[in-house]
Amino acid sequence: MQKTTILAIDQGTTSSRAILFSASGDILAVRQKELELFYPHNGWVEQDPVNIWNDTLWACRAVMEDSPDAAANIAAIGITNQRETTIVWDRKTGEPVYRAIVWQDRRTADLCQKLKKAGHEDAVRSKTGLLLDPYFSGTKLAWILDNVPGVRKRADAGDLAFGTVDCYLLWKLTGGRVHATDATNAARTMLYNIVTQEWDDDLLRLLNIPRGLLPDVRDNVADFGATDPALLGRSFTIGGMAGDQQAAVVGQACFHDGMVKSTYGTGCFALMNIGGTFRESKNRLLTTPAYRLNGDITYAIEGSIFVSGAAVQWLRDGLGLFRQASESEGLATSVADTNGVYLVPAFTGMGAPYWDADARGLLCGITRDVTAAHITRAALEAQAYQTRDLIGAMEADTGKKIDIIRADGGLVANKFVCQFLADILNCPVDIPRVAETTALGAAYLAGLQAGVYNGLDDITNAWHAVRHYAPSMDVDTRDDLYAGWRKAVERTLL
């Protein structure tokens, strides 16, 4: 009898989750554990890889214990992950040589600036679709090799392995038997040529990276090996892997040229499907694989915002404006507007389309009568303004007017954010029936490998909107609000 349940591992920036999905995409059970982040210096962001692994294993075991019948019916496991976060570990012991350097980390800004001044950015962009920015894994890996005592010597000797979080989890789940990643995660290292679909020798030389550190690169739907039976009670096939934003493209069924999804998690990431032909962005967006199936790649243009939901966390934990993130909606709607306040949440630099690693957050327009409600509303409104920056660049790149945006992530539970997004973009916004589209995308990929689904049409037919937001703001108000945002950004970039 065909097994139909899928276990999705969703290892994110702030938590590690395991979700059991039915074949129809319904969530059967979920377990989650928050993940600690470390900030040893200004602009540095780190995690403990051992905690990432232990929390992930705990979540998988817990969700299976919660739903033993569903667990007995697992057809495959899918993995999705925070992208660009960089881990190096010992091939024999599995011990990390340093903490995981998180995608938000900006410690390699000077190196990136040096490479830009030396004229390397055009070559990097033509091969990888990326810009020279500390966001990506390559310079983080170079930093570990050059700054952790003894690591380069061990790497040259072939004793170490590098990977993004998906790769590290796969290695651990398979008992160290499989060192592999998928095309979407490889593409975010700044070492992988997304045109030729191979690790690029010129890029490896540029950053002095030994090839022997690197994992095998596979399709998003592939046989990634089987779990060690001692970990989860029996062995399971790992059949799908993708970086979190590409997994959301699959979960949102954005399979046709021009379709857009925007995910509001720790950061905000909007991707537009542009089909099977690589083309560079002319507006400082990224070109990246959306997915690779049967060796055929589909590309996307991506806009990356580093701080989205993290701004709400800062209001809660840093400023103490409320106790629960869900309270932000009521606080924001308790006032008619922001009273002229803008928050540019450049806490770890600014991403697309500005790409300023040195920028820092700015709260401006404060007067004596500004309250916590105004500041909270400004933080929520910032998500729409940041998205408009991205969508404007996408439309300029492609010459296409975006018809609708499929939005997901934790922040879309906030109805004020969704409506304001539709208003500022002057574009309808759809929220899917299953909000956990990142994990769902990983489940779909694993289900394709396991034969639970016959093809992408099955995924398309399963997608349904649960809420629809139509723009209702008049053009003058929209333009005035956005003009204020642009002025605030100009101040941030000074």
N, C-alpha and C positions, 0 to 999 in steps of 0.2 A: 504494500500500500504506500502511495506517495506521501512522504512527509511534507507538511505545508507551513509549519511555523518557522520564522526566521529570527535569529538573535542578532540584533544590531548593537555594536559597540560604538558609542559616540563620545570620544575623548576630547573635551573642549578645554578652553583656556582656564575656566574657573571651576569646572567640575568634570567628573568621569561618570558616564551613564551606561547602563545596559537596558535595552528595551526589547521585549518580545512582541513581534508583530504577527498577526494572522496574514493569510494570503491576500485578503481583501484590504490590507493596510491598517487594520484596526490595532490599537495598542492593547495588548493583553496584560502586560505587567511592565513596570519600570522601577529601577533602583538607581540612586544617584548619590554621589559623595562629593562635597565641595573640595576643591584643590587649593592648597596654599600657594601664593606667589611671594617671591622674595625680591626686595628692591635694594641691593647692596650699595649701589651708587646712583646718583642722579641719572635717569634715562636707562638704567639697567633693569631688566626684568628676568627672573629666573624661576625655575621649578625643580623639584627633586624627582628625577626619573624613577627612583624606587617607589615614591609615593604614587606616581602616575600608574605604574604597573600594579602595585598592591591594591589601589583603589579600584582599578578596572577589574581585576580578578575578583575582588570582593563583590562588586556590582553584578558581575556575571553569575557568580554563585548564588547571590541573594535572590536575583530575579528568577532563577531556575528553581530555587527552594520555594519561592512564593507561589509559583504556578507549575507544579510538577507534571501535570497532564500536558500543558503546552510545551514544557521542556522536553518531554519524551517524544514530541513530534517535530523537533528542530531538524530542518532540512539542511541548513547551512548557516554560517556566520558571516556577517558583513562588518567592515570596519570603516569608520570615518573619523576624522581627526582635525585638531587645530593644525593649520599648515605652517610651514617655515620654521617651526620650533625645532631646535637642533640638538641632537644627542650623539655622543660618541661613547662607545663601550668596548670592553675587553671581550674578544671573541671566545675565550676559554671560560672566563668566570662570569661573564655577563655584567660585571660591575661598571657603572658609568665612570668615566675619568673626570667628569666635571658635571655640575648641574646642567639641566636643560636650559639653553638660552632661548627665551620665548620670542615669538614673532614680533612683539611690540618693542623689543630691546633695541636701543639706539647706540650701543657702544662703538659700533664700527662706522659711525658717521664720518669720521676723519678719513678713514681708509677709502670710503666711497667717494668722498670729495677729491681725494688724491687721484683716484682712478679716472674720475670725470675730467679733471684738469689735464691728465695725460692723454685724453682723447679716446677713451675706451668705450664710452657709453653707446655710441652708434653701433659698434660691433656687437656689444652685449644685447642691445635691443633687437637687432636683426636676427639673432640666433635664438633668443629666449623669449622675446616679447616683453621683457621686463626693463625697468630702469635701474640704474645704479643707486641702490638705497639699502640701508641697513636692515630693512624689513625682511630681506630674503636670506636663505640659509647659507649661501656660499661664503659670505664674509664672516658670518658667525663661526662657521667651521674653521676658516682660516685663523680666526682669533684664538680658538681653542688650541689649534696646532702650535701657534706661535707664543702662547702665553701660559699654558699649563705645563709645568716642568716635566720633561721626559716624554711628552705625548707625541711629538713629531717623530722621535726616534722609534717609538713603538708602532706608529702608523707606517713608517717606511719599512719596518720589518714585517708588516702584514698582520700584526697582532690585534688591531683595532678595527671596529666597524662604525660607520656613520649611518645615521638615518633620521628621518623625520619621525614623528610620534607613531604613525601607522607602521612604519618599518620596525621600530623598536618593539611595539606590541606584538607584531607578527613573529618576530624573533623569539620573544618570550613565550608566546602561546604555542609555538611549534617546538619548544625545548631547544632552541638554538639551531634547528635544522634548516630554516629558511631565512635568508637575508635578501629580502625583495621589497619593492615598493611598486606603486602604480604610476602611470604616466602623468596624472594630474599633480601628484605630490612631487615627483621628480622635476616637473616643470617649474616648481617654485624654489628650487635650490639656486638658480642662476648658474648652474653647471650643465644643464641639460638642453640640448638643441631641439626645440619643439618642431622644427621643420624637417630635420633628418631623423628625428626620434632616436637619439643616442647621446650618451655622455660626450661632451665636446672637449677635445684635447686642448684647443686654444684657451678655453675658459678655465680648464684645470691648471694650465701653465700660468695663466694670469693671476690666479690666487694661490698657486703652489700647493695644489691638492693632490695627494697620491691617489691614483685610480683604484688601487686595491681597497680603499675604504668604502667604495660605493656599492650600493645594492643592485641587484638585477631589477630591470624595469618591465612591468607587465601591463596588459590591458586592465581596464577597470573591472571587467568580468573575466576571471581567470581562476585556475587552480593555484591558490596561494599556499597549499599544503594543508595539513591536518593538525589539530591541537593535540598536545600531549595528553593522553587519556587520564593521567594522574591529576590534571588541573580541574577538569569539569565533570569527572565521573566516567566519561567515555570520550572517544575521539570524534571531533566534528570537522567537516570540511570548511575552510575559509574560502569563500567563492567570490567575494567582491570587496574592493577597497577604493576609496576616493577621498581627496581632501574635502573638508566640510562644505566649502562653497560649491564645489562641483557636485557633491552628493546632493545638495539642495536643488541644483539644476535638474537632476534626475527625479528627486522627490516631487518637484513642482511640474514635472513633465514638460519642460521647456525644450522640446526636441526640434523645433522649426526655426528657421532663420528669422531673426527679429524679435523672438520671444524674450522677455526679461523677467528675472526674479531678483528680489532684493531681500537680503536676510539681515535682521536686526538682533544680533546677539551682543557679545562683548564689543565687537565692532560692527560696522555695516558694510556689506559687500553686495554690489549690484553686478550681475552678469547678463550680457546680451548674447544669445546664440548668433554666430555669424557664419555658420556652415563649415564646409570642409576645406576652405582656402585660407591659408595664413595671410594676414595683413597687419602691418604695424599701425598702431594708433597715432594719429597726428595731433592729438589733444591730451597727451600725457596720461592716457589710460594704459592698461596692460592688455596684451594679447596672451591668452592662456588656453590650454586644452579644456574644453567643457567635459568631454569624456572620450575614451577610445575603446571601441568595441570591434572585435574581430580584426584588429590591426588598423581599422579606419578611424581617423581622428576627426572630431568636430571641435571647432574653435569657438572661443567666446572673447568678447571685449569685457574687461572687468574694471570697475572702479572700487577702490579700497579705502574705507574710512576706518581709522584706528580706534576711535572711541564712539560707541553708540550706547548700548545698555550700561557700559562701564561708567558713563556720566551719571546715570541714575544711582548706581552703586556708590559713587563718590558723594552725591547729595545725601545718601542714607548713612554711609559709614564715616565719611570724612567730615561732613558738616552737621550731621545729625538732624536733618530737616524732617525726617520721618523714620519710622521703625521698619516698615515693610515697603518694598519697592512698589507694590500694588497701590499704596496710598498716594503715589505721585499723581495719578490721574485725577483724583478728587481735589487734590491741592491745586493742580494746574487749572482745572475748570472752575475753581472758586473765584477766579478773577477773570475779567473780560479780556485782558491782554497782558503783555509782559511789562507794561508801564515803561516801555522804551529800553528794556534790558535785553542784551544779547549775550549768550554764552557760546564761545568758540572752544570746544572741548579738545584742544590740541595738547593733551596731557603727555603724549609720547611722540610729539611731532605731528605734522599734517601729511596725510596721504593724498590720494588723487583729488583733484588734478593739480595740486600745488607742490607736493613732494618737498617739503621743508622739514628736514630731520631736527633742526634746531628750534622750530616754533614750539611755543608752550601755550597753555590754555589762557584764555582771556575772558573776563567777566566785565562788561562795560555798560554804560548807560545808567549807573546806579545813582539814585537820589535818596533823600532822607525818607521818602515814603515807600521805598521798595521793600517788599516783604519776602518771606520764604516762598510764598505761593508764586510770586513773579519770577523768582530765580528758578523754581522748579519748572514753571511753564517754559522759560527760556531754554532750559536743558532739553525739554521734549521737542520744542519747535526746532531746535538745532538739527535734529535728525532729518527733518524734511528739507531744511536748507542745504545740508550736506548732500542729500540725495539729489536735489535739483542741480547742484554742481556737477554731479556724475552724469545724470541723464542728459543735461545740456551737452556735455562732452561726447556722449555716445551718439546723440542725434547728429552732432557735427561730423563725427567720424564716419557714420554710415549713410547720412543723408536721409534717414528714415525717421518719421514721427512715431514715437512709441504709443501704441494704442491702449495698452493696459499693463499694469505691473502686478505680478504675483508676489506678495510679500509674506514673509514668515519670520520665525525667531521669537524669542521671549517677549520682545517689546510690542509685538502686534496684539498682545492681549489688552494693551492700552488703546481703547477706542479713540481717545483724543488724538493720539499719535497718528493713527490710521487716517482719520478724517483730515487732519492738518496736512498730512502727506499728500492726499488726493488734491487738496485745495492749492497747495504751493506748487505742485507739479502740473496742475490743471490736467490731471490724468486719472482715470479710474484705478482703484486698487482693489484687488481680490485677495481674500484670506482663505487658505485651503481648509478643507474639512479636517485634515490631519495636520496640526500645526508643527509637529516634529519632523519637518521635511528633510532635515539633514540626516537624521537616523533612518528615516523612511527610505531615502535614496540609497543608503548603504544596504538596507534590507532588500530593496528591489534589485540591486546589482548582484547580491548573493543569490537571490531567488532566480535570476536569469541563468546563473551558472548551474543551479540545482534543478532546473526544469520546472520550477513552480510557475514561472511566467514564460510564455512562448516568444515574446518580443516586446518592443517599445510600445506597440499599440495597446497591449494589456495594461501598461502603466498609464498611458494617456487616458484610456477609458475609465480608469479607477479614480482619476483626479476630479474633485468637485469643490466648488467654492462654498464656504459656510457663511461668509459675510462679504458684502460689496459696498464700497465707498465711492460715491460719485462727487466730483468737485462742485462746490457751491459758493466759492468765494469770488467776489467781483474782481475784475482785472486790475483796477487801480490799487485796491488794498493789497492784492498779491504782489504787484510790482514794488509797492512802497516797502512792504515787509522784507522782500528779498534784497532791495537796494540797501536797507539797513544792515542786513547780514553781510553783504559784500564790503561795506565800510568797516564792519567789525573784523572781518578777515584781513583786510588791508592793514589794520592796526596790529593784528597778530603777527603778520609777516614782516613787520619792520625790523 
